[in-house]
Amino acid sequence: MELQPLDFEKPIFELERRLQDLKDHSDEHDVDLDSAVKTVAAKLRETRRQIYGNLTAWQRVQIARHTQRPFALDYIERCFTNWIELHGDRRFADDKAMPCGLAMLDTQRCVVTTHQKGRNTRENVMRNFGCGHPEGYRKALRLMRMGEKFGMPVISLIDTPGAFPGIGSEERHISEAIAVNLRGMMRLRVPIVAAVIGEGGSGGALGIGVADQVLILENAYYSVISPEACSAILWRDRRHAAEAAEALKLTAQDLLKLEVVDEIIPEPEGGAHRDYDSIAGNVGSALRRNVQQISQIPIDELLEKRYQKFRRLGIFAGGKSTAAAARS
């Protein structure tokens, strides 16, 4: 799969192309170009370090939205075994934007709820661009309650711009469906781990994101509103999206400081789309470790910790979150 560079990555791709041309020319014409190859390779390493070591919030949003980034089903294929997708909310329909089912994480049977995007127009229409309908959230909760019945932990893979705001979705009560999920997940008597693997947009993400441990990929984002929508509200112009992204503190690094998330999962240099197997290994290891850790906690204690975790969000004292202030 040929990688598609983002605007800020073009200097890197140009150097990579130049380096490959030098190597090909050296091989084809049996010319010693080692000195030139080393010079370009050194410049490439330095350019990568400068660009990827100083990414802005808006650049990370662009990486999170990259069309070649691994989606939920890519992680299910690589991190889980015996995946069985289950369909329908038993009320209206099956939501293809939110594939959910049962799978094995090593030897642990678990319930997996996800958002799924598409890579082309046809797939995006089928998946509704990863924007869940009410029936998707009701399906997810139906499976979570089945997991509770049989003692299976719940794993959520979050990747959505937000819940679908269309007329049909509103007619079928999308806000109510998400609210019921928040209440239901808060009371669910099994361990829950959520991982933001790309976009974490507003209530659409939170609808399957109430968890004991919330993980996030290094270049993913999690926000109450998209940078473009925030820009349109504050500046009445979507062109200020980059400024809005900085102000929203939506990057993994900011969210960890604010204690909205619990762990950052590292990505390959340049983003998860650079190496599917590497990022899947990191995600799989993080999920296994966290499921194992929280499974050791007595369920009543786990529920209390889950409740307090979300009650603390947004409460600050002297410029620090209350939990951070208590430790200092």
Backbone torsions as a table, in degrees:
resi	resn	phi	psi	omega
1	MET	NA	120.3	-179.8
2	GLU	-75.9	126.8	-177.1
3	LEU	-73.8	142.7	178.9
4	GLN	-104.7	114.2	-175.7
5	PRO	-73.6	144.6	168.4
6	LEU	-80.3	165.0	-174.7
7	ASP	-54.9	-44.9	-176.4
8	PHE	-74.3	-12.1	179.6
9	GLU	-91.0	-6.3	-173.7
10	LYS	-59.2	-38.8	175.1
11	PRO	-58.7	-36.2	178.8
12	ILE	-67.5	-46.7	-178.6
13	PHE	-65.7	-33.0	177.5
14	GLU	-66.2	-42.1	177.8
15	LEU	-67.7	-37.7	176.7
16	GLU	-62.9	-41.3	178.5
17	ARG	-64.9	-42.8	-179.9
18	ARG	-64.0	-40.8	178.9
19	LEU	-63.0	-43.4	179.3
20	GLN	-65.4	-37.5	177.8
21	ASP	-62.7	-41.8	178.6
22	LEU	-62.8	-43.6	179.3
23	LYS	-64.6	-42.4	179.5
24	ASP	-64.5	-42.8	-179.8
25	HIS	-63.9	-39.9	179.0
26	SER	-63.3	-41.8	-179.6
27	ASP	-69.5	-42.7	-175.1
28	GLU	-70.2	-36.4	-173.8
29	HIS	-110.7	6.7	178.4
30	ASP	51.5	49.8	179.7
31	VAL	-111.4	138.3	179.4
32	ASP	-80.9	104.5	178.7
33	LEU	-118.6	25.9	-175.8
34	ASP	-58.4	-39.2	-178.8
35	SER	-63.9	-45.3	179.1
36	ALA	-65.9	-38.9	179.4
37	VAL	-62.9	-44.1	-179.8
38	LYS	-64.9	-38.3	179.7
39	THR	-64.0	-47.1	-179.6
40	VAL	-67.3	-38.7	179.4
41	ALA	-63.3	-40.4	178.8
42	ALA	-65.9	-41.5	178.2
43	LYS	-65.5	-36.4	178.0
44	LEU	-63.9	-45.1	179.4
45	ARG	-61.4	-42.6	-179.3
46	GLU	-67.0	-39.7	178.9
47	THR	-65.4	-43.0	176.5
48	ARG	-60.0	-44.7	-178.5
49	ARG	-61.8	-42.6	-178.6
50	GLN	-67.2	-43.5	-175.5
51	ILE	-75.6	-52.9	-175.5
52	TYR	-76.7	-17.7	177.6
53	GLY	-86.1	-7.7	-177.9
54	ASN	-136.3	44.4	-178.7
55	LEU	-69.1	137.6	174.4
56	THR	-82.3	168.0	177.8
57	ALA	-59.9	-41.5	-178.7
58	TRP	-66.9	-36.7	176.9
59	GLN	-65.6	-37.0	176.9
60	ARG	-67.9	-35.6	175.0
61	VAL	-61.5	-41.8	179.2
62	GLN	-63.4	-40.3	177.1
63	ILE	-65.4	-41.7	179.6
64	ALA	-60.6	-28.5	-178.1
65	ARG	-95.7	1.9	-175.3
66	HIS	-56.2	130.7	-175.5
67	THR	-67.1	-17.8	179.4
68	GLN	-97.1	2.6	178.9
69	ARG	-66.4	145.0	176.8
70	PRO	-59.9	135.7	176.9
71	PHE	-102.3	179.2	-172.9
72	ALA	-56.0	-45.4	-177.8
73	LEU	-67.4	-25.3	174.1
74	ASP	-66.8	-39.2	177.6
75	TYR	-71.2	-38.1	178.5
76	ILE	-61.2	-40.8	179.8
77	GLU	-63.3	-35.0	-172.9
78	ARG	-99.8	-26.5	-175.4
79	CYS	-100.9	-21.7	-174.3
80	PHE	-120.8	165.8	172.1
81	THR	-129.3	164.7	176.5
82	ASN	54.1	42.6	178.7
83	TRP	-68.8	127.2	176.2
84	ILE	-127.9	110.2	179.7
85	GLU	-79.7	134.8	176.9
86	LEU	-111.8	147.5	-168.2
87	HIS	-122.5	150.5	167.8
88	GLY	84.8	149.1	178.3
89	ASP	-100.3	2.4	-179.2
90	ARG	66.2	17.5	177.9
91	ARG	-130.6	-42.6	-173.5
92	PHE	-134.8	-58.6	-173.5
93	ALA	-165.3	-178.4	173.0
94	ASP	-102.5	132.7	-178.8
95	ASP	-99.4	110.7	-178.1
96	LYS	-74.6	-11.0	174.6
97	ALA	-74.6	-14.3	-176.9
98	MET	-133.4	75.9	175.3
99	PRO	-64.9	131.1	179.8
100	CYS	-136.1	152.6	179.7
101	GLY	179.9	-162.0	179.7
102	LEU	-111.4	147.2	178.7
103	ALA	-157.3	166.0	175.6
104	MET	-104.6	128.2	171.6
105	LEU	-106.3	98.2	-165.7
106	ASP	58.6	-114.9	-178.6
107	THR	-101.2	3.8	-176.4
108	GLN	-97.3	117.7	173.2
109	ARG	-75.1	133.4	-177.8
110	CYS	-144.6	164.4	173.1
111	VAL	-94.8	132.0	-179.9
112	VAL	-119.7	122.8	175.6
113	THR	-115.1	142.3	-172.3
114	THR	-146.7	167.9	160.1
115	HIS	-112.0	143.8	-179.4
116	GLN	-132.9	127.4	175.0
117	LYS	-98.0	177.0	176.1
118	GLY	-117.1	160.6	-177.9
119	ARG	-98.2	-11.8	177.8
120	ASN	-141.0	179.0	-174.9
121	THR	-60.9	-45.1	-177.9
122	ARG	-61.4	-46.2	-179.7
123	GLU	-66.9	-38.8	-179.8
124	ASN	-66.1	-36.1	175.7
125	VAL	-64.3	-43.9	179.4
126	MET	-63.9	-41.7	-177.5
127	ARG	-89.4	-0.1	-179.7
128	ASN	55.7	37.4	178.0
129	PHE	57.9	25.8	179.5
130	GLY	77.9	12.1	-179.5
131	CYS	-97.2	113.5	-174.6
132	GLY	-74.0	147.2	172.2
133	HIS	-94.0	170.6	177.5
134	PRO	-55.4	-39.5	-178.5
135	GLU	-65.4	-26.3	176.5
136	GLY	-67.9	-43.3	179.7
137	TYR	-71.2	-34.6	177.2
138	ARG	-69.7	-36.0	175.0
139	LYS	-62.7	-45.6	-179.1
140	ALA	-59.6	-44.3	-179.9
141	LEU	-67.7	-36.3	176.9
142	ARG	-58.5	-43.5	-180.0
143	LEU	-71.7	-35.6	177.2
144	MET	-62.0	-41.4	179.6
145	ARG	-68.5	-32.2	173.5
146	MET	-65.7	-40.6	175.9
147	GLY	-60.8	-39.9	177.2
148	GLU	-62.4	-41.3	-179.3
149	LYS	-60.5	-38.2	-175.8
150	PHE	-106.0	11.7	174.5
151	GLY	69.5	34.2	-179.9
152	MET	-102.3	129.9	176.1
153	PRO	-64.0	158.5	-179.0
154	VAL	-110.8	133.4	176.0
155	ILE	-122.4	126.9	179.4
156	SER	-114.0	130.5	175.1
157	LEU	-110.1	109.3	-170.3
158	ILE	-99.3	127.1	177.4
159	ASP	-161.0	82.9	-175.8
160	THR	-148.2	141.3	171.9
161	PRO	-69.2	-20.3	-178.0
162	GLY	151.3	165.2	176.8
163	ALA	-65.6	151.8	-175.9
164	PHE	-69.5	125.9	-176.1
165	PRO	-98.6	19.4	-176.6
166	GLY	-71.8	172.1	-176.4
167	ILE	-60.9	-47.7	-179.4
168	GLY	-60.3	-40.1	178.6
169	SER	-63.4	-42.1	178.0
170	GLU	-67.7	-37.7	178.5
171	GLU	-62.9	-31.5	-179.7
172	ARG	-96.6	13.2	167.7
173	HIS	69.4	63.6	179.8
174	ILE	-63.8	-38.9	-179.3
175	SER	-64.1	-42.4	178.8
176	GLU	-64.1	-40.3	-179.3
177	ALA	-62.6	-43.0	178.9
178	ILE	-67.5	-42.6	179.8
179	ALA	-60.6	-41.7	178.2
180	VAL	-63.8	-38.2	177.6
181	ASN	-64.1	-40.8	179.0
182	LEU	-60.2	-45.9	179.2
183	ARG	-66.1	-44.0	-177.5
184	GLY	-64.6	-42.6	-179.8
185	MET	-69.1	-33.6	178.8
186	MET	-63.0	-29.2	-177.1
187	ARG	-98.6	-5.3	-172.8
188	LEU	-65.1	126.2	-172.3
189	ARG	-93.4	46.3	172.3
190	VAL	-143.3	158.1	177.2
191	PRO	-63.0	142.9	178.4
192	ILE	-129.9	129.1	174.1
193	VAL	-124.4	129.1	177.3
194	ALA	-117.1	142.5	177.6
195	ALA	-131.5	122.9	174.4
196	VAL	-84.9	111.3	-173.5
197	ILE	-100.5	-10.3	180.0
198	GLY	-154.2	-103.5	176.1
199	GLU	-91.7	137.5	173.9
200	GLY	-122.1	86.2	-171.0
201	GLY	-98.9	108.0	165.1
202	SER	54.9	-146.8	-177.9
203	GLY	-63.9	-25.1	177.1
204	GLY	-60.4	-36.2	176.7
205	ALA	-78.6	-43.4	-176.1
206	LEU	-65.8	-23.9	-178.8
207	GLY	-59.8	-23.0	171.4
208	ILE	-126.3	22.7	-172.7
209	GLY	-112.9	4.6	176.9
210	VAL	-78.5	104.2	-170.3
211	ALA	-140.1	161.8	175.8
212	ASP	-70.8	-36.9	176.3
213	GLN	-129.7	126.3	178.2
214	VAL	-111.5	115.5	-179.8
215	LEU	-103.9	158.8	178.0
216	ILE	-148.6	138.8	175.9
217	LEU	-70.5	153.9	-172.7
218	GLU	-54.4	-37.5	-177.1
219	ASN	-110.9	16.9	174.1
220	ALA	-85.5	170.2	175.4
221	TYR	-139.3	157.7	-176.2
222	TYR	-142.0	118.4	-171.1
223	SER	-152.8	153.5	178.2
224	VAL	-71.9	-19.4	-177.9
225	ILE	-155.3	151.8	178.0
226	SER	-72.0	153.6	178.0
227	PRO	-58.3	-38.5	-179.6
228	GLU	-64.9	-43.4	179.6
229	ALA	-67.4	-39.6	176.9
230	CYS	-62.0	-43.2	178.5
231	SER	-61.8	-41.9	-179.5
232	ALA	-64.3	-32.4	-179.6
233	ILE	-78.4	-47.9	-173.9
234	LEU	-79.9	-40.6	-177.0
235	TRP	-106.9	-3.9	-175.4
236	ARG	55.6	32.9	-178.5
237	ASP	-162.2	124.8	-177.1
238	ARG	-72.3	-8.3	-177.0
239	ARG	-70.6	-10.5	-179.9
240	HIS	-96.4	25.3	-177.0
241	ALA	-60.8	-37.5	-179.5
242	ALA	-63.2	-41.4	177.6
243	GLU	-66.3	-40.4	179.3
244	ALA	-63.4	-39.5	180.0
245	ALA	-60.9	-40.8	177.3
246	GLU	-65.0	-42.6	-176.5
247	ALA	-69.4	-30.7	-175.4
248	LEU	-74.0	-15.9	-178.0
249	LYS	53.4	52.8	-172.5
250	LEU	-99.7	-2.4	-178.3
251	THR	-77.2	161.9	179.7
252	ALA	-58.4	-39.8	-177.7
253	GLN	-65.6	-42.8	177.4
254	ASP	-67.3	-40.9	-177.5
255	LEU	-66.0	-34.3	177.1
256	LEU	-66.7	-40.7	177.6
257	LYS	-63.6	-37.2	-179.1
258	LEU	-83.1	-2.7	178.3
259	GLU	64.5	28.2	172.2
260	VAL	-78.8	-33.9	175.7
261	VAL	-117.6	163.9	-175.3
262	ASP	-106.9	-21.0	-175.2
263	GLU	-158.7	141.2	174.0
264	ILE	-102.5	128.5	177.0
265	ILE	-94.0	119.6	-176.9
266	PRO	-67.0	146.6	177.3
267	GLU	-110.8	158.9	172.2
268	PRO	-59.7	154.8	178.9
269	GLU	-57.3	127.3	-179.4
270	GLY	97.0	-11.0	177.2
271	GLY	119.5	162.2	-176.3
272	ALA	-61.5	-28.3	-177.6
273	HIS	-70.2	-10.5	178.8
274	ARG	-74.4	-29.2	-175.4
275	ASP	-155.6	95.8	-177.5
276	TYR	-60.8	-44.3	-175.1
277	ASP	-67.4	-37.2	179.7
278	SER	-65.6	-48.0	-178.2
279	ILE	-69.3	-34.6	177.3
280	ALA	-64.2	-37.0	176.2
281	GLY	-63.3	-41.5	179.2
282	ASN	-66.1	-43.0	180.0
283	VAL	-65.9	-45.3	179.8
284	GLY	-59.8	-43.8	179.4
285	SER	-63.1	-43.0	-179.5
286	ALA	-65.1	-42.0	179.7
287	LEU	-64.8	-45.6	-179.3
288	ARG	-62.0	-44.0	-178.2
289	ARG	-64.1	-44.3	-177.1
290	ASN	-71.6	-39.5	176.8
291	VAL	-61.6	-43.1	-179.5
292	GLN	-63.9	-42.3	-177.8
293	GLN	-65.5	-48.9	-175.4
294	ILE	-77.0	-17.5	176.9
295	SER	-69.9	-18.3	178.9
296	GLN	-80.0	-13.6	-175.6
297	ILE	-85.3	131.9	176.2
298	PRO	-54.1	141.1	-168.9
299	ILE	-62.3	-39.1	179.0
300	ASP	-64.5	-39.0	176.2
301	GLU	-66.7	-38.3	179.9
302	LEU	-64.0	-41.9	179.3
303	LEU	-64.4	-39.6	178.9
304	GLU	-66.3	-41.7	178.3
305	LYS	-64.3	-39.7	178.6
306	ARG	-62.7	-44.1	179.8
307	TYR	-62.6	-48.1	-177.8
308	GLN	-66.4	-33.5	179.4
309	LYS	-57.7	-45.8	-177.7
310	PHE	-82.9	-24.9	175.3
311	ARG	-67.3	-29.7	-177.9
312	ARG	-75.4	-20.4	-174.1
313	LEU	-61.2	131.7	175.8
314	GLY	83.5	2.4	177.9
315	ILE	-102.2	122.1	-175.1
316	PHE	-128.5	150.9	177.0
317	ALA	-140.2	119.1	178.1
318	GLY	61.3	33.9	177.9
319	GLY	85.4	-1.3	177.8
320	LYS	-122.0	154.2	172.9
321	SER	-66.7	158.1	-176.3
322	THR	-62.1	-36.7	180.0
323	ALA	-67.2	-41.1	178.7
324	ALA	-67.5	-38.3	179.3
325	ALA	-64.3	-36.7	-179.1
326	ALA	-67.1	-30.3	-178.9
327	ARG	-80.5	-23.1	-175.1
328	SER	-86.8	NA	NA
